[in-house]
Amino acid sequence: MSATLSLASVLAESARRRPRQTALVQGDLRLTYAEVWARARAQAAALVRLGVRPGDRVALLCPNTAEFPLAYYAVLAAGGVVVPVHLLLTAPEMEHVLRDGEAAVLLCHPLFAEVAAQAAEAAGVRVCSLGRGPLPGSDGSLPDLAETVEPLRTFVGRAPEDPAVVFYTSGTTGRPKGAVLSHLNLVMNATINAFDSHPVRPGQVALGALPLFHIFGQTVSLNSTWRALGTLVLLPRFDPAQAIELMAAEDVTIFHGVPTMYFGLVEAAEDAARLPELELCISGGAALPRTILESFEAAFGTPVYEGYGLSETSPTAAVNQPLFGTRAGTVGHAIWGVEVEIAAPDRPDEIELLPPGSLGEIVVRGHNVFSGYLGNPDATAAALVDGWFRTGDLGTKDSEGFVTIVDRLKDMIIRSGFNVYPTEVEEALLAHPQIAEVAVIGLPDPVTGEEVCAVVVPAPGALPDAEEVVAFARERLGRHKYPRRVEFAAELPLGPSHKVLKRELRRRYL
């Protein structure tokens, strides 16, 4: 090994530079950088005692509580590879992640002891509790064991290209695949988020409401905040009214969220006693409807910078940045050192870049692109072509470099041979005063191939009529685009990262 680089250095360096500054807040718990790093090093020594060696993969099942960042950096300090586990998985789904990831041990928050025990037993993986006292069938408690060992003096050195984290993708096209991200990928993404795209001052306070097991919350909320010497205030479960109250109480200045979170905050702001004085708001995960963006900016008095990325891109690939100016409806410009271009979507074996203004598949090249899918060379070869990552997203890039996401290739609806992009239909319908939320999906149709279906959540107290909704859309959209079918729902199904689960809606309304 020549040059070394570890994601653990994000915490280690911040502890060296500002040891007495508050790094982490959760409820009544407040920890300085020195305290967090000391606990992480002690837990790293405990992992070494449990037999974890550099390069071993360690699964982490934990909500947005202090145990997550402590265990996360403990694994990294020990030279291990973190495999975050989705909180909503069933035992068989979790078993797949443990087997496919070849996890050496599963670190589990006590809240998830039952499902963890089932999955770990089936996969033949040891379980270690992140709470005090052992769980049934576990190898003891990591915090308890950490008190019996000498903390590591520093983190284990790793090569820049060594794996740091394996993220399991949502698996909409089959079983989830493990996207392998290196120390270089994640250190660079955190650094650019913190100091280049939207420079953060030391001491600023960010709300950790996005799930930390998800790439957005992990890189942008946790790693970028600590890279910039900020304070992270954890919210274990997102509730809009509670989030506003917590942000106001803790003087939060930075909020990262997905569109459904912004929508919830706009609604809750009307009844809030006091609003936080936010300075930086980042949106990602899905397209942010212009109506929600404008309503949020009016209510909170601060701009929202919409960005774009995937697990495979660490995640930030492009974002609206003050340096280039912002443009609503776009995801801004590629971040420093990364290229985001548009390629012909029908050329799977090669990358043919298209001229500005063309509609095609978004492709990404740069330091943020993952190493590949764990143990899956065929999927890796299909995704990484000519040095570019094929995102599976449709978009455009104009002559000024602004990137616009049109839709997922797989979410695109083909009605009577014409392409219909659900995001465009959703934007049109959200202008209806009686519609609070909407998701547009394609359903099989014997005549048109696919029919456009809008699943509508009515505004509070409203009772919109399906025919009237169709007429409203018909006035604003081309004949091939407007929905012929409207369904009403009390709420849209959301994943833990608060993205609408369209596959769930397709199943429900087939």
C-alpha positions in Angstrom: 0.0 0.0 0.0 1.3 3.5 -0.9 -1.2 6.3 -0.6 -3.8 5.7 2.1 -7.3 7.2 2.6 -10.0 6.3 5.0 -13.6 7.6 5.4 -12.8 7.3 9.1 -10.6 10.4 8.8 -13.7 12.6 8.4 -14.4 12.0 12.1 -10.8 11.6 13.2 -9.7 15.0 11.7 -12.7 16.9 13.0 -12.0 15.5 16.5 -8.4 16.7 16.1 -9.4 20.1 14.9 -12.4 20.9 17.2 -12.4 18.3 20.0 -14.7 20.3 22.3 -17.3 21.2 19.6 -20.7 19.4 19.8 -20.8 16.9 17.0 -23.9 14.9 17.7 -27.3 15.6 19.3 -30.1 13.1 19.9 -32.7 14.0 22.5 -30.9 14.8 25.7 -27.6 13.2 24.5 -24.9 15.7 23.4 -21.5 14.5 22.3 -18.4 16.5 21.3 -16.2 15.4 18.4 -13.6 14.1 21.0 -16.3 12.0 22.7 -17.7 10.6 19.5 -14.3 9.6 18.2 -13.3 8.1 21.6 -16.4 5.9 21.6 -16.0 5.0 17.9 -12.3 3.9 18.6 -13.4 1.8 21.6 -16.1 0.1 19.6 -13.6 -0.4 16.8 -11.3 -2.3 19.3 -14.4 -4.3 20.3 -15.0 -5.3 16.7 -11.4 -6.4 16.4 -11.8 -8.5 19.5 -14.9 -10.1 17.8 -12.6 -11.1 14.9 -13.4 -8.3 12.4 -10.4 -7.8 10.1 -9.6 -5.1 7.5 -11.8 -5.7 4.5 -14.4 -7.7 6.4 -18.0 -6.6 5.8 -20.1 -5.6 8.8 -23.9 -5.2 8.5 -25.5 -2.3 10.3 -29.2 -2.3 11.2 -30.0 0.9 13.1 -32.4 3.8 12.9 -31.4 7.5 13.2 -30.1 7.2 16.7 -26.7 8.0 18.1 -25.8 4.3 17.8 -25.7 4.5 14.0 -22.8 7.0 13.5 -20.9 5.5 16.4 -21.0 2.0 15.0 -20.5 3.3 11.4 -17.3 5.0 12.2 -16.2 2.1 14.5 -16.4 -0.3 11.5 -14.5 2.1 9.3 -11.8 2.7 12.0 -11.3 -1.1 12.3 -10.7 -1.2 8.6 -14.1 -2.9 7.9 -16.7 -2.3 5.2 -20.1 -1.0 6.3 -23.2 -2.8 4.9 -26.1 -0.6 5.9 -29.4 -2.6 6.2 -32.7 -1.1 5.1 -35.0 -0.9 8.2 -38.1 -2.1 6.4 -36.8 -5.4 5.1 -38.5 -8.7 6.0 -36.3 -11.4 7.5 -35.9 -13.2 4.1 -34.9 -10.0 2.4 -32.4 -9.2 5.1 -31.1 -12.7 4.9 -30.3 -12.0 1.2 -28.3 -8.9 2.1 -26.4 -10.8 4.8 -25.6 -13.7 2.5 -24.9 -11.7 -0.6 -22.7 -9.3 1.4 -21.0 -12.1 3.1 -21.3 -10.2 6.4 -18.9 -11.2 9.2 -21.3 -9.9 11.9 -24.6 -8.0 12.1 -24.7 -5.0 14.4 -28.3 -4.5 15.5 -30.3 -1.9 17.4 -32.5 -3.6 20.0 -35.6 -2.3 18.3 -35.0 -4.7 15.4 -33.8 -7.7 17.5 -36.5 -10.1 16.3 -36.2 -9.7 12.6 -32.4 -9.5 12.9 -32.3 -12.8 14.8 -34.4 -14.6 12.2 -32.3 -13.3 9.3 -28.9 -13.8 10.9 -29.8 -17.4 12.0 -30.9 -18.3 8.4 -27.7 -16.7 7.0 -25.4 -18.1 9.6 -24.2 -14.7 10.7 -23.4 -13.6 14.3 -25.4 -10.7 15.9 -24.0 -8.1 18.2 -26.3 -5.7 20.0 -25.8 -1.9 19.8 -27.7 -1.5 23.1 -26.6 -2.2 26.6 -26.9 -5.9 27.5 -27.0 -8.8 25.0 -29.9 -9.6 22.7 -31.3 -13.1 22.7 -29.0 -15.2 20.5 -26.5 -12.4 20.1 -22.7 -12.3 20.7 -23.1 -9.7 23.4 -23.3 -5.9 23.4 -20.8 -3.8 21.4 -20.9 -0.8 23.9 -20.4 -3.3 26.8 -17.5 -5.0 25.1 -16.0 -1.6 24.2 -15.6 -0.8 27.9 -13.4 -3.9 28.4 -10.8 -3.2 25.7 -8.2 -0.6 25.0 -9.5 1.8 22.2 -7.6 1.8 18.9 -5.1 4.6 18.9 -6.1 5.6 15.4 -8.0 4.1 12.4 -6.6 1.3 10.3 -5.1 2.6 7.0 -6.9 1.7 3.7 -6.1 2.3 0.1 -8.2 4.9 -1.6 -9.8 2.4 -3.9 -10.6 -0.1 -1.1 -14.3 -0.6 -0.4 -15.8 1.5 2.4 -19.5 0.9 2.2 -21.8 -1.5 0.2 -25.2 0.0 -0.4 -28.0 -2.4 -1.5 -30.1 -0.8 -4.2 -33.9 -0.9 -3.9 -34.2 -3.9 -6.3 -37.0 -2.6 -8.5 -35.8 -4.9 -11.3 -35.0 -8.0 -9.3 -33.1 -8.8 -6.1 -31.2 -5.9 -4.5 -27.6 -5.5 -5.7 -24.7 -4.3 -3.5 -23.2 -1.2 -4.9 -19.5 -1.0 -3.8 -18.3 2.5 -2.9 -14.7 3.2 -2.1 -13.1 5.5 0.5 -12.1 7.8 -2.3 -15.7 7.9 -3.6 -17.2 8.9 -0.2 -14.5 11.2 1.1 -14.5 13.2 -2.2 -18.3 13.5 -2.2 -18.5 14.6 1.4 -15.7 17.1 0.9 -17.2 18.6 -2.2 -20.6 18.9 -0.6 -19.1 20.6 2.4 -16.7 23.0 0.8 -17.5 23.5 -2.9 -21.1 23.0 -4.0 -22.6 24.7 -0.9 -19.8 25.8 1.5 -20.7 25.1 5.1 -19.3 27.1 8.0 -17.9 25.3 11.0 -20.4 25.2 13.8 -23.5 25.2 11.5 -26.2 22.8 12.6 -27.9 20.2 10.3 -31.0 18.1 10.9 -30.4 14.4 10.4 -33.9 13.4 9.3 -33.0 11.4 6.2 -32.4 7.7 7.0 -28.7 7.2 7.7 -28.8 3.8 6.2 -29.6 5.5 2.9 -26.9 7.1 0.8 -28.4 10.6 0.8 -28.6 10.8 4.6 -25.3 9.1 5.1 -23.2 11.2 2.7 -25.0 14.5 2.7 -26.3 14.7 6.3 -23.7 12.7 8.3 -20.4 12.7 6.5 -20.6 16.2 4.8 -21.7 17.8 8.1 -18.9 16.3 10.1 -16.4 17.0 7.3 -17.4 20.7 7.6 -17.1 20.6 11.4 -20.8 21.0 11.9 -23.3 19.7 14.4 -25.7 16.9 13.5 -29.1 16.8 15.3 -30.8 13.4 14.8 -34.5 12.9 14.3 -35.2 9.2 14.6 -38.5 9.3 12.8 -39.6 12.2 10.5 -42.7 14.0 11.6 -43.1 17.5 10.0 -44.4 19.3 13.1 -41.8 17.7 15.3 -39.1 18.5 12.8 -40.0 22.2 12.8 -40.1 22.3 16.6 -36.7 20.5 16.9 -35.1 22.7 14.3 -36.3 25.8 16.1 -35.1 24.6 19.5 -31.7 23.5 18.3 -31.0 26.5 16.0 -30.8 24.2 13.0 -29.6 26.1 9.9 -29.3 23.3 7.3 -32.0 20.9 6.2 -31.7 18.0 3.7 -34.8 16.3 2.5 -36.9 14.6 -0.2 -39.9 16.2 -1.8 -42.5 14.6 0.5 -40.6 16.0 3.5 -40.7 19.5 2.0 -44.5 19.1 1.4 -45.0 18.0 5.0 -43.0 21.0 6.3 -45.0 23.5 4.2 -48.3 22.1 5.7 -46.9 22.0 9.3 -45.5 25.6 9.0 -49.0 27.0 9.1 -49.6 25.8 12.7 -46.0 26.2 14.0 -45.3 28.5 16.9 -41.9 29.4 15.6 -40.0 28.5 12.4 -36.3 27.8 12.2 -34.0 30.3 10.6 -32.7 28.0 7.8 -29.8 29.0 5.6 -29.3 26.0 3.4 -31.9 23.5 2.1 -31.0 20.6 -0.2 -33.6 18.5 -2.0 -32.9 15.1 -3.7 -34.2 11.6 -4.1 -37.0 12.6 -6.6 -38.1 15.5 -8.6 -39.2 18.5 -6.5 -42.5 19.9 -7.9 -42.2 23.6 -8.5 -45.4 24.3 -6.5 -43.8 22.7 -3.4 -40.5 24.5 -4.0 -42.2 27.9 -4.2 -44.5 27.2 -1.2 -41.5 26.2 0.9 -39.4 29.2 -0.1 -42.3 31.5 0.7 -43.0 29.9 4.1 -39.4 29.5 5.3 -37.8 32.4 3.4 -34.8 30.4 2.1 -34.0 28.9 -1.3 -34.0 25.2 -1.9 -31.2 23.7 -4.0 -32.4 20.7 -5.9 -29.8 18.0 -6.7 -29.4 14.6 -8.3 -27.6 11.4 -7.5 -27.8 7.6 -6.9 -26.3 5.1 -4.6 -23.8 4.3 -7.4 -22.7 7.9 -7.5 -21.9 8.4 -3.8 -24.6 10.0 -4.3 -24.2 13.6 -5.5 -23.7 14.0 -9.2 -25.3 17.3 -10.0 -26.9 20.1 -7.9 -28.1 23.7 -8.2 -25.1 25.7 -6.9 -24.8 29.4 -6.1 -21.7 29.6 -8.2 -23.6 28.8 -11.4 -27.0 30.3 -10.5 -30.1 28.2 -9.8 -32.9 27.2 -12.1 -36.2 25.7 -10.7 -37.1 22.5 -12.4 -33.5 21.5 -13.0 -30.9 19.7 -10.8 -28.3 22.3 -11.7 -24.7 21.6 -12.8 -22.4 18.6 -12.3 -20.3 18.9 -9.1 -16.6 19.6 -9.1 -14.6 16.8 -10.9 -17.6 15.0 -12.2 -19.1 14.9 -15.7 -22.9 14.5 -16.3 -23.9 14.1 -19.9 -26.7 12.8 -22.1 -26.2 9.6 -24.1 -28.3 7.7 -26.6 -30.5 5.4 -24.5 -30.8 2.6 -27.2 -27.0 1.8 -27.4 -26.4 -0.5 -24.5 -22.9 -1.5 -25.4 -21.4 1.9 -26.0 -21.8 5.5 -25.0 -22.8 7.9 -27.7 -23.0 11.4 -26.3 -25.8 13.6 -27.6 -25.7 17.4 -28.3 -27.1 20.0 -25.8 -30.9 19.9 -25.6 -31.2 16.3 -26.6 -33.4 13.9 -24.6 -31.5 10.7 -23.6 -30.1 8.7 -20.8 -28.1 10.5 -18.1 -24.5 9.2 -17.8 -22.0 10.1 -15.2 -18.2 9.9 -15.1 -15.8 10.9 -12.2 -14.5 10.3 -8.8 -18.0 9.6 -7.4 -18.7 6.6 -9.6 -18.8 3.2 -7.7 -16.5 0.3 -8.3 -19.3 -2.1 -9.4 -21.9 -4.5 -8.0 -20.6 -6.9 -5.4 -20.2 -10.4 -6.9 -22.2 -9.4 -10.0 -19.9 -8.8 -13.0 -22.8 -9.0 -15.6 -24.7 -6.2 -13.9 -21.5 -4.2 -13.5 -20.6 -4.5 -17.2 -24.1 -3.4 -18.1 -23.9 -0.3 -15.8 -20.3 0.8 -16.4 -19.7 1.3 -20.2 -16.7 3.1 -21.7 -15.9 4.6 -18.3 -19.4 6.0 -17.8 -22.1 5.0 -15.4 -25.5 4.5 -17.1 -28.0 5.8 -14.6 -31.3 4.5 -16.2 -32.7 8.1 -15.9 -33.9 10.2 -18.8 -33.0 13.8 -19.0 -31.6 16.7 -20.9 -28.7 19.1 -20.5 -28.9 22.6 -22.0 -26.2 24.7 -23.6 -25.5 26.4 -20.2 -24.9 23.1 -18.4 -28.2 22.8 -16.5 -29.3 19.2 -16.2 -33.0 18.4 -16.1 -34.4 15.0 -15.0 -37.3 13.9 -17.1 -38.0 10.5 -15.5 -36.8 7.0 -14.8 -36.5 5.0 -18.0 -38.5 2.2 -16.3 -41.2 4.7 -15.1 -41.7 6.1 -18.5 -45.2 5.2 -19.9 -45.6 4.3 -23.6 -49.2 5.1 -24.6 -50.1 4.2 -28.2 -46.4 4.5 -29.1 -46.0 7.9 -27.5 -43.7 8.5 -24.5 -45.4 9.9 -21.4 -43.2 11.1 -18.6 -45.0 10.8 -15.2 -43.1 13.7 -13.6 -44.6 16.1 -16.2 -48.1 14.9 -15.6 -47.6 15.1 -11.8 -46.4 18.7 -12.1 -49.6 19.7 -14.1 -51.9 18.0 -11.6 -50.3 19.6 -8.5 -51.6 22.9 -9.8 -55.1 21.7 -9.0 -56.2 23.4 -5.7 -57.9 20.3 -4.4 -54.9 18.0 -4.9 -52.3 17.7 -2.2 -50.1 14.9 -3.6 -50.2 12.8 -6.8 -48.3 9.9 -8.3 -48.7 8.9 -12.0 -48.1 5.4 -13.1 -48.6 3.3 -16.2 -51.0 0.4 -16.2 -51.4 -2.3 -18.9 -54.1 -1.6 -21.5 -55.2 -3.9 -24.4 -55.8 -1.0 -26.7 -53.1 1.6 -25.9 -50.4 -0.8 -24.5 -50.2 1.3 -21.3 -52.8 3.7 -19.8 -51.9 6.8 -17.7 -53.3 6.5 -14.2 -53.1 9.3 -11.6 -53.2 8.3 -7.9 -54.4 11.4 -6.1 -54.3 12.4 -2.4 -56.9 15.1 -1.9 -56.1 18.3 -0.1 -57.5 18.4 3.5 -61.2 18.8 3.4 -61.4 18.6 -0.4 -63.5 16.1 -2.3 -62.2 16.3 -5.9 -64.2 14.5 -8.6 -62.3 12.1 -11.0 -63.9 13.4 -14.1 -63.1 17.0 -13.1 -59.4 16.0 -12.5 -59.3 14.4 -15.9 -60.7 17.6 -17.5 -58.2 19.7 -15.6 -55.3 17.7 -16.9 -56.7 17.6 -20.4 -56.6 21.4 -20.6 -52.9 21.4 -19.7 -51.4 18.3 -21.3 -51.3 16.8 -24.8 -53.9 14.2 -25.8 -51.5 11.3 -25.3 -50.4 12.6 -21.8 -53.4 13.3 -19.7 -54.7 10.5 -17.3 -57.7 8.6 -18.4 -57.9 6.9 -15.0 -57.9 8.6 -11.6 -57.7 6.8 -8.3 -58.0 8.4 -4.8 -55.9 7.4 -1.8 -55.6 8.7 1.8 -51.8 8.6 1.4 -49.1 7.4 -1.0 -46.9 4.5 0.0 -43.5 5.7 0.9 -40.1 4.0 1.4 -38.0 4.8 4.4 -36.3 7.6 2.4 -39.7 9.1 1.8 -39.8 8.3 -1.9 -43.1 7.2 -3.4 -43.1 3.5 -4.1 -44.6 3.4 -7.6 -44.1 -0.3 -7.9 -46.4 -0.7 -4.9 -49.1 1.5 -6.6 -48.8 -0.5 -9.8 -49.4 -3.7 -7.9 -52.3 -2.1 -6.1 -54.2 -0.8 -9.1 -53.4 -3.5 -11.7 
